[in-house]
């Protein structure tokens, strides 16, 4: 294994696995596998990039560090030459972590400084300029992410935000240096390391900038960022002759389908509204869930009653609605109950023969996949930017799409089910 990734949530793991498998157009990517948690056995010998999906984004920082270090040890045992700590492209975190504590712990274990930190993903309109993160033409804290139910992002200056989470000073490589080329970036990174800066924000406003950063960091033991940070990494190993380059295989699974959506993002709400025009949908009443009057079996009964109709069960709402629920029941309790609801429903659906499942929302996806125990997942073609087809490798194949809340075109749900069937 050449590249090992530690992802802090399951949709992010799929996102970067897709990037590594796809690589740069015309050159191909790496043979990539996604693992749900730290595997207990060695990786298959033909895997060139392994992505370990953790559910560590919103847990206690010390637990996130412990889980991430455990994943690192397994990846090093597989012979990984380069490690990527994959975080959200909107830098989802709090002033207490978990990006800073985990990144510093990994850097300490690898004995490295001047670690590139770049959440930019220009394809999805996430860019970093002068250390400030933009979503489209809006600063992060004016983009709607300031209303995130678990990790509200109230400052677009991610160098300042990361410093609040970190023990040491945080450096910056500004865009004019990136525009000057890989040698200039490498020189600034080396200088930051000489100053003792362990973590360094690097600007990127175009995909070409990500390729420049990858070239500058071709021998770096550790990088931190969104899936875009991996865009040029396969090319480094392909050009050195250590990997041949490959493309994602078309994988599909026939059978009955279902969609579970637990995201409150604007993109997911738009996708739900469009899907509801032509397909059966079930709006989950959170009050009923909290009162114990609505449970997983209700979701299962609804989805199984609509075979071939792309049924969708969702829990979503505006920031005001979410805030009111959290004020009434408590933020952690609402999140736990909904995660448990979707996880149990997914497990029951697979037991009843569902073979194609689309899940929207990072926390929801993490809860669902943790409950399913599917083992390693192979990476198939891309559905929309950042969201690939995933296929389990067991005796009973299951095809999955795990979508971050803000990802996907308006017609994502129906399109994803077609891709999961191999169409």
C-alpha positions in Angstrom: 0.0 0.0 0.0 1.4 3.4 -1.0 -1.1 5.9 0.4 -3.1 5.5 3.6 -6.0 7.8 4.5 -7.5 8.4 7.9 -11.0 10.0 7.3 -12.9 11.6 10.1 -16.3 10.5 8.7 -17.7 8.0 6.3 -18.9 10.3 3.5 -15.5 12.0 3.5 -13.9 8.6 3.3 -15.9 7.8 0.1 -15.1 11.3 -1.3 -11.3 10.9 -1.0 -11.4 7.3 -2.0 -13.1 8.4 -5.2 -10.4 11.1 -5.7 -7.6 8.5 -5.3 -9.3 6.0 -7.6 -10.0 8.5 -10.3 -6.7 10.4 -10.2 -5.8 13.0 -12.8 -7.6 12.7 -16.2 -5.4 10.8 -18.7 -3.1 9.3 -16.0 -5.5 7.3 -13.9 -5.6 6.7 -10.2 -4.7 4.0 -7.7 -6.4 0.7 -6.8 -8.3 1.9 -3.8 -10.3 0.2 -1.1 -12.3 1.8 1.7 -12.4 0.1 5.1 -15.1 0.7 7.7 -13.1 1.2 10.8 -9.6 -0.2 11.5 -9.4 -3.7 9.9 -8.4 -6.6 12.0 -6.6 -8.3 9.1 -4.0 -7.1 6.5 -5.2 -5.4 3.4 -5.4 -7.3 0.1 -2.0 -7.2 -1.6 -3.2 -5.4 -4.7 -4.5 -2.3 -2.8 -2.4 0.7 -3.6 -4.5 3.2 -1.5 -6.4 2.4 1.6 -9.0 4.7 3.2 -10.0 4.0 6.8 -13.4 5.6 7.6 -13.8 6.6 11.2 -16.7 8.4 12.9 -14.4 10.8 14.8 -15.4 14.3 13.6 -17.7 15.1 16.4 -16.6 13.0 19.3 -14.4 14.0 22.2 -10.9 15.1 21.0 -9.0 12.6 23.0 -11.1 9.8 21.6 -10.6 11.1 18.1 -6.8 11.1 18.7 -6.9 7.5 20.0 -8.9 6.2 17.1 -6.8 8.0 14.5 -3.5 6.8 16.0 -4.9 3.3 15.9 -5.7 3.7 12.2 -2.2 5.1 11.6 -0.5 2.1 13.1 -2.5 -0.3 10.8 -1.7 1.8 7.7 2.0 1.9 8.6 2.0 -1.9 9.0 0.6 -2.1 5.4 3.7 -0.3 4.2 2.1 3.1 3.5 4.6 5.7 2.3 2.3 8.7 2.7 -0.6 9.4 5.2 -3.5 11.8 4.6 -5.7 12.9 7.4 -9.0 13.7 5.6 -11.2 16.4 7.1 -14.3 18.1 5.8 -13.8 20.6 2.9 -15.7 23.1 5.1 -13.3 22.4 8.0 -16.2 21.2 10.3 -14.8 21.4 13.8 -15.1 23.3 17.1 -12.6 25.5 18.9 -11.6 22.4 20.9 -11.0 20.2 17.9 -10.9 17.7 16.4 -8.7 18.7 13.5 -5.9 20.3 15.4 -5.4 17.6 18.1 -5.6 14.7 15.6 -3.2 16.4 13.1 -0.7 17.2 15.8 -0.8 13.7 17.2 -0.3 12.1 13.8 2.6 14.6 13.1 4.2 13.7 16.4 4.0 10.0 15.7 5.5 10.5 12.2 8.1 13.0 13.6 7.3 15.7 11.0 6.8 19.4 10.9 5.6 21.7 8.2 2.5 19.6 7.5 0.3 20.9 4.6 -3.3 21.7 5.7 -5.6 22.4 2.8 -9.3 21.7 2.8 -9.9 23.3 -0.6 -12.0 21.5 -3.2 -12.5 23.9 -6.0 -14.7 21.5 -8.0 -17.2 21.9 -5.1 -16.5 25.6 -4.8 -14.5 25.3 -1.6 -11.4 27.5 -2.0 -8.8 28.9 0.4 -7.3 32.4 -0.1 -5.0 34.1 2.4 -5.9 31.4 4.9 -9.7 32.2 4.6 -12.1 29.4 3.5 -14.8 30.3 0.9 -17.9 28.4 -0.1 -18.6 29.7 -3.6 -18.3 33.5 -3.3 -19.1 33.6 0.4 -16.9 33.4 3.4 -17.3 30.2 5.3 -19.1 31.9 8.2 -21.6 33.5 5.9 -22.3 30.5 3.8 -24.9 28.8 6.0 -22.2 26.6 7.8 -22.4 29.0 10.7 -25.8 27.2 11.4 -24.3 23.6 11.3 -26.2 21.7 14.1 -23.0 20.0 15.5 -20.0 22.1 14.3 -21.1 25.6 13.6 -18.3 27.4 11.6 -18.3 31.0 12.8 -14.9 32.1 11.5 -13.6 31.8 7.9 -10.0 32.4 9.0 -9.1 28.7 9.3 -5.5 29.5 10.3 -6.9 31.3 13.4 -9.5 28.6 13.9 -6.9 25.8 13.7 -4.7 27.8 16.1 -7.5 27.6 18.7 -7.4 23.8 18.4 -3.6 23.4 18.4 -0.7 23.6 20.8 1.7 25.3 18.4 1.8 28.2 15.9 0.0 27.6 12.5 1.8 28.8 9.4 0.5 30.0 6.0 1.6 29.5 2.4 -0.3 32.2 0.5 -1.6 31.8 -3.0 1.0 33.9 -4.8 3.6 31.3 -3.6 1.4 28.4 -4.8 1.0 30.2 -8.1 4.8 30.4 -8.4 5.1 26.6 -8.5 5.9 23.5 -6.5 9.5 24.5 -5.8 8.3 27.7 -4.2 5.7 25.9 -2.1 8.3 23.3 -0.9 10.7 26.1 0.1 8.0 27.9 2.2 7.0 24.6 3.8 10.6 23.8 4.7 10.9 27.3 6.1 7.8 26.9 8.2 9.2 23.6 9.6 12.5 25.4 10.4 10.4 27.9 12.4 8.8 25.0 14.3 5.4 25.4 12.7 3.9 21.9 12.7 0.8 22.7 10.8 0.7 25.1 7.7 -2.4 26.3 5.9 -1.8 26.3 2.1 -4.0 28.4 -0.2 -5.7 26.8 -3.2 -8.3 28.4 -5.5 -8.0 26.2 -8.6 -7.6 22.4 -9.1 -4.2 23.2 -10.7 -3.1 24.6 -7.3 -3.9 21.2 -5.7 -1.6 19.5 -8.3 1.1 22.0 -7.4 0.7 21.3 -3.7 0.8 17.5 -4.4 4.0 17.9 -6.3 5.6 20.0 -3.6 4.6 17.4 -1.0 5.5 14.2 -2.9 7.7 13.0 -0.2 5.8 14.4 2.8 4.9 11.7 5.3 1.6 13.5 6.3 -0.9 15.9 4.7 -4.2 17.2 6.1 -7.1 18.3 4.0 -10.3 17.7 2.1 -10.5 15.2 -0.7 -8.9 17.7 -3.1 -5.6 17.4 -1.3 -5.3 13.9 -2.8 -6.0 14.9 -6.4 -2.3 14.8 -7.5 -1.0 12.2 -5.1 -1.6 9.2 -7.3 0.2 10.9 -10.2 3.4 11.2 -8.0 3.5 7.4 -7.6 2.5 6.7 -11.2 5.2 9.0 -12.6 7.8 7.4 -10.4 6.9 4.0 -11.7 5.7 2.7 -8.3 2.1 2.4 -9.5 0.7 1.7 -13.0 -2.5 3.7 -12.8 -6.0 2.4 -13.1 -9.6 3.6 -13.3 -12.6 2.7 -11.2 -14.5 -0.4 -12.4 -18.2 -0.2 -13.1 -20.0 -2.1 -10.4 -23.7 -2.5 -10.0 -26.1 -4.5 -7.9 -29.7 -5.3 -8.9 -32.6 -5.5 -6.4 -34.7 -3.3 -4.3 -33.6 0.1 -3.2 -34.1 2.7 -0.5 -33.0 6.2 0.4 -32.3 7.6 3.9 -31.6 11.3 4.5 -30.6 12.8 7.8 -28.9 16.0 6.6 -30.3 19.4 7.2 -28.1 21.1 4.6 -29.6 23.4 1.9 -28.5 21.0 -0.8 -30.1 18.0 0.7 -33.4 19.8 1.4 -33.5 20.8 -2.2 -32.8 17.2 -3.3 -35.6 16.0 -1.0 -38.1 18.5 -2.4 -37.3 17.6 -6.0 -37.4 13.8 -5.3 -40.8 14.1 -3.5 -42.4 15.4 -6.7 -42.3 12.0 -8.4 -41.5 9.5 -5.7 -42.9 8.3 -2.4 -41.4 10.1 0.6 -41.7 9.8 4.4 -41.1 12.9 6.5 -39.9 11.7 9.9 -41.5 13.6 12.8 -38.6 14.2 15.3 -41.1 14.8 18.2 -42.6 11.3 17.5 -39.1 9.8 17.5 -38.2 11.5 20.8 -41.4 10.3 22.3 -40.8 6.7 21.2 -43.8 6.5 19.0 -41.9 6.3 15.7 -39.1 3.7 15.2 -36.9 1.9 12.7 -39.7 -0.5 11.7 -41.8 2.4 10.5 -39.1 3.3 8.0 -38.7 -0.3 7.0 -42.4 -0.8 6.4 -42.6 2.4 4.3 -39.6 1.5 2.1 -40.6 -2.1 1.5 -44.1 -1.0 0.6 -42.7 0.9 -2.4 -40.5 -1.5 -4.4 -39.0 0.0 -7.5 -40.3 3.5 -6.7 -37.1 4.9 -5.1 -38.7 5.6 -1.7 -37.1 8.2 0.5 -37.3 8.5 4.3 -35.9 11.7 5.6 -35.4 13.9 8.7 -34.5 17.4 7.7 -35.4 20.9 8.5 -34.4 24.6 8.4 -31.8 25.9 10.8 -34.7 27.5 12.9 -36.5 24.2 13.1 -33.4 22.3 14.1 -32.5 24.9 16.7 -35.9 24.6 18.3 -35.7 20.8 18.5 -32.2 21.1 20.0 -33.4 23.6 22.6 -36.3 21.4 23.6 -34.6 18.0 23.7 -30.8 18.7 23.8 -28.5 18.7 20.8 -26.7 15.5 21.6 -29.9 13.6 22.4 -31.5 14.5 19.2 -28.5 13.6 17.2 -28.1 10.3 19.0 -31.7 9.3 18.6 -31.8 10.1 14.9 -28.5 8.3 14.2 -29.7 5.2 16.0 -33.0 5.4 14.2 -31.4 5.4 10.7 -28.7 2.8 11.8 -31.3 0.3 13.0 -33.5 0.9 10.0 -30.7 0.3 7.6 -29.7 -3.0 9.3 -33.3 -4.2 9.1 -33.6 -3.2 5.5 -30.6 -5.2 4.5 -31.9 -8.2 6.5 -35.1 -7.8 4.4 -33.3 -7.9 1.1 -32.5 -4.3 0.2 -29.4 -4.3 -2.0 -29.1 -0.6 -3.0 -29.0 2.1 -0.4 -28.4 5.8 -0.7 -27.6 7.7 2.5 -27.4 11.5 2.8 -25.6 13.3 5.7 -22.1 12.7 7.1 -23.2 11.7 10.7 -26.1 9.7 9.3 -23.9 7.8 6.9 -21.4 7.1 9.7 -24.1 5.7 11.9 -25.6 3.6 9.1 -22.4 2.0 7.9 -21.1 1.3 11.4 -24.3 -0.7 12.0 -24.0 -2.7 8.8 -20.5 -4.3 9.2 -19.9 -4.6 5.5 -16.1 -4.9 5.6 -14.0 -3.5 2.8 -15.8 -1.5 0.0 -14.6 -1.3 -3.5 -14.8 2.1 -5.3 -16.9 2.4 -8.4 -17.6 5.3 -10.8 -18.5 8.8 -9.6 -22.1 9.7 -9.3 -21.6 13.4 -8.7 -18.3 15.2 -7.7 -17.1 13.7 -4.5 -19.6 10.8 -4.3 -18.7 7.4 -5.8 -20.5 4.1 -6.0 -19.4 1.8 -3.2 -19.9 -2.0 -3.3 -19.4 -4.4 -0.5 -17.2 -7.5 -1.1 -19.1 -10.1 0.9 -21.2 -13.0 -0.2 -24.3 -10.8 -0.4 -23.3 -7.7 -2.4 -24.7 -4.3 -1.4 -24.2 -1.1 -3.4 -24.1 2.1 -1.4 -23.9 5.9 -2.0 -22.8 7.9 1.0 -23.4 11.7 0.4 -22.2 14.6 2.5 -25.0 17.0 3.1 -24.0 19.7 0.7 -22.9 17.4 -2.1 -24.8 16.3 -5.2 -26.9 17.8 -7.9 -30.6 18.4 -7.3 -31.5 15.0 -9.0 -28.9 13.2 -7.0 -31.1 10.6 -5.4 -32.7 9.1 -8.5 -29.3 9.3 -10.4 -27.5 7.5 -7.5 -29.9 4.6 -7.6 -29.4 4.2 -11.3 -25.6 4.2 -10.8 -25.9 1.7 -8.0 -27.6 -0.6 -10.4 -24.8 -0.3 -12.9 -26.8 1.9 -15.3 
